[in-house]
Structures are given as structure tokens and as C-alpha cells.
Amino acid sequence: MGNILILNARLVNESSILDTDVLIEDGRISQISPRLSGRVAGQVIDAEGQFLLPGVIDDQVHFREPGLTHKATIGSEARAAVAGGVTSFMEMPNTVPNALTQELLADKYAIAARTSLANYSFFMGVSNHNLDEVLRTDPRTVCGIKVFMGSSTGDMLVDDTHILNELFRQSPMLIATHCEDEATVRANTERYRAEYGDRATADLHPLIRNEEACLRSSSLAVELARRHNTRLHILHISTADELALFDNSVPLVDKRITSEACVHHLWFDSRDYERLGNQIKCNPAIKAPHHREAILAALLDDRIDIIATDHAPHTWDEKSQSYWQAPSGLPLVQHPLLMMLEFVRQGKLSIETVVRKMCHAPADCFQIEERGYVREGYWADLVLVDTNQPFTVSKENMLYQCGWSPLEGETFGASVTHTIVSGELVYQNGQFISDRPGQRMLFNR
């Protein structure tokens, strides 16, 4: 690895903004000081006027490989991530076949080692039938265990109460849950299908996958975690109703139960179905405006800990089907940092809060080794952003394999200019300048 010297940056890190230089040697941050301009380095970046941030860590993505590579691949979506300042990701097990064995999980790691420009980890999946296999998972090298406590693809719905109880009782590592109550969703589906039939449109989605479905399932997960003192992380909170389940009385590093908000539940609300329809159909559903406002408030007061994407691409043809046939999920991993920096511009968040929720908190929550902060000795996962250089999302610059985004035509006030992954300058001013893969993340457990 060559050495990189970043000069004149405005470093946002650990709740402060510091004018400084940063020297990267052998993949790691070797020195942070405002007096490094005389140092010799293979690459020098003058960051005058730009913010330097830790790389974003996205704790929930669906990159579709293996088995669904007509939608996306690990390689294609990792490129999109890096272009958006996401230097590390944790990917979900509902690929085809589902990652329900250690061998299938190892296959995904092997693909990423060859093709992912970003650092990576993969969740082990749970079904009603593979508890012994799940308990073989290595906490040091795997980010967590993923449980769909609501409908999903393949064999990944876990609705056996005995299996759930035993998983929460025996798991030595973090359990991440998708929480929607299956019985509630099925009953609502039958009701609205009978009422609307082929006339159904996406604005029914938050009525079918409603607040009750989310709260019932999240409450069960929290009850199980408290009963067994399990390390629980609830993904993509979408309702105000669930927020009472979470605590802000202790620091994140001391929490046993944590939660995540996704950028689409902060950016969109139910009024957007009229304009975007199935493009924003996702599970859990985007709901009424007051839920969006409550989720933002919970982020600010630390009841919700992490901002992520739940990036879940489908082809345009798939999304263009009728409401009942169109799959749930939307592509987001190229744009979450720009979305949240837009919130900074609007006065909804501070840039320090963006860094805390998208970089520091995932590292703390998952106990990631030597990432998520700009510290001497840590891996150099870094992003430079120019908050005076607007960026408009277009088909020409979006890198998702699926080729579309619900954000198309949106102009953000900032741009990602450079992305450094594990000490390698991978992306610069709209161009990829390295194809060296990122690294497998490790965990201090």
C-alpha cells in the first residue's frame, strides 16, 4: 500500500470539528496533526474547504449474490457504496440459497474477497430448522445473526416460538431482527385484497404492514432479549409506537438492546406513494408523516442508535408490476451520506450527529475492530465531502446494477469527492482509481 497525505481537512470525528492533516501509512492512520505539510507521501490530497469523515458503516444491505444476480451483485453494489462514502457494509442472508449453513456463509465471504471494493461482513441466517448450525457461528469474524420475525423469502421466516426462545437463550452474539408480526400482516393482506383486488396501489402498503404488526413483533423481540439478557439489535424502526421500547439512559456501548433507523423512513412518508408508488414499497412500510418526525426525534435523543439503508434493489420490470406482485425494497447505498448531509443543510441534524450515527455507532454497536473512527492506529476508512459542490442523482451517475432510484432528479447540496478504503484511495472525483478489494471486518467479542 502506498502512503497518502491529506492536507487542510476539516475533520469531523468524536463530536468535534478539527482543522488538521492526516497521514496514512500501510493502510492505517499513522498521524493526525495540523503540521504534516512537509511529510513525503506517494499521494497528496489537498482537502482545503472540505470535510473529512470516517467512512460510513452500513449495517444492513441486500446485495443479492448469490442467486439473484439479475438484480445486483456484491461487486456492483459495493462500487455504488464506495462512490457514496460507504466504506464498510454488513449484508443480509436472504440470498438464494439462503445463508443458513456455515458453508453457504463462507461462499459469500469468498465472493466479497474477490469482488468487493468496500470492507464487508455477512450475517448468518436463521430458520425454524438450523439452530445448531447458527450456534456454530464465529463471533470474531461474523457481524451477527439475522432473524426475520416477519415474512421473508425462502425458509427464513422464524415463527416457531420454541426456536426463538432457544436462539435468544443460547446465542453468544448479537441478534439482529426484522420485526413485523406475520399473523397481522396476513390478516391485513386478506382484508385489503378482498376489498381492492387488482385496484390495489402502493398507498395500501402502510395499512397492510401497519403499526400493530411492527409493535407486536418488536415487543416480542425485546421481551425475549430481556428474559435472556441477549444482545439484540432491531432493524429499520418505522413507527412512533415502537420507540418506547428503547432506552437513552445509558451510553451505546453499555446497551443490550439497540435499534436502527433507515434513511428512507427519515426521507419519505406516506404522502410520497402518490408520486413514487412501488418505488418506495419496502418492508417495514414507509408510514404517515408523524412516524418520520418521531424517528428523527428518537435519533436525536439516542433512543435510536444507528442510521443505515436496508439497500434492497430490484429490477425496474419487477417494480413496475402491480402492487401485489411488485417486490419490496429500494436501492439506497450510493446516497445515504448525501441524504443526511442534506438534513444538515436543512438544520435537522448536525454533521457531528451524522458521523456519530453512521460511523461511530455502528462500530460501537457491533464492536468492530479498529474502524468507525479517525484515530491513530485505526484502519484508514475515510471520506472527503465537498458541501459546496451540488450533486444531482441521474441515470448517468447512479451505479446500482438495477439502474434506477427513487431519488432520481434529487439535487443534494454536497458531493463525495474521495473515498479511502483500508488505506487505499479507491474513488476520486467521480472515478474509480483502484480495484483492490476491501477487507473482512473483525469484531472485538
Buried (B, 14 or more C-beta within 10 A) or exposed (E): BEBBBBBBBBBBBBEEBBEBBBBBBEBBBBBBEEEBEEBEBEBBBEBEEBBBBBBBBBBBBBBBBBEBBEBBBBBBBBBBBBBBBBBBBBBBBBBEBBBBBBEBBEBBBEBBBEBBBBBBBBBBBBBBEBBEBBBEBEBEBBBBBBBBBBBBEBBBBBBBEEBBEBBBEEBEBBBBBBBBBBEBBEBBBEEBBEEEEEEBBBBBBBBBBBBBBBBBBBBBBBEBBEEBEBBBBBBBBBBBBBBEBBBBEEEBEEBBBBBBBBBBBBBBBBEBBEEBBBBBBBBBBBBBEEBBEBBBEBBBEBBBBBBBBBBBBBBEEBBBEEBEEBBBBBBBBBBBBBBBBBBBEEEBBBBBBBBBBBBBBBBBBBBBBBBBBBBEEBBBBBBBBBBEBEBEBEEEEBBBBBEBBBBEEBEBBBBBBBBBBBBBBBBBEEEBEBEEBBBBBBBEB
